[in-house]
Amino acid sequence: MSVLAIDAGNSRIKWALHDGDRWAERGTVPTAQADELRAAFSTLAPPARIVISNVAGEESAQHIAAAVAPFGGKPLWVVSSADECGVRSSYAEPARLGPDRWAALIAARNLGDGPCVVVNAGTTMTVDALSADGIFLGGFIVAGYGLMRDALARNTAHLKLQDGAFSFFPDDTGDAIASGALNALAGAIERMTDYLTETAGTEPMIVLSGGDAEQIEPLVSGRARVVDNLVLEGLLRIGANDV
């Protein structure tokens, strides 16, 4: 069964078509240019299922709906639930959890049976705890790498946005800002890892996805792996489960 999975985030809309065996086609458009999806989808064969996670607002939802309308059928707009695909939610109001976080948790659950810290590092970074028996315990939301740097540039007189790279001992302002942001992100992940280790009695796997995952991964202590497009993987499983 072919599935078109669409992950509409704050900065980018990522999509991929799974043909039943593999991801056959994929693409990305800036969220601010969501109207370009119609052209991107014009050459695709109609999928059997369309599964969508949208945290980008109503305008993006309208563009996505228009882009998939020529395929016919009714797309599945994911809403987080109390129990789905082997994951149970401890959120106070399960439906208020972002659908991208829910999809990422479902994908991570299918990577292994142990406890897991699920990280999606994009415009914001979410850090979620998943127990060995598939219970979503809760999680953090923090400003992402770009937002941290932008906030310093906007709100200080002498820390204008500039190029920089990670360094253990930064010796210029650009590197100091970049290193501070990356250390803060890695620190949030390590705090959650510590909490989950205490709860589970064993060290969890850290699963990282999102645009900044590659540069965060080397700074994180513990067992960590980067998984490309974790949300899309979760949407695929949700779509298969909803047939």
Beta strands, then each sheet from edge to edge (+ up, - down):
strand 1: 3-8
strand 2: 12-18
strand 3: 23-30
strand 4: 49-54
strand 5: 76-77
strand 6: 83-84
strand 7: 87-89
strand 8: 116-121
strand 9: 124-130
strand 10: 135-143
strand 11: 205-209
strand 12: 224-226
sheet 1: 3+ 2- 1+ 4+ 5+
sheet 2: 6+ 7- 10- 9+ 8- 11- 12-
end
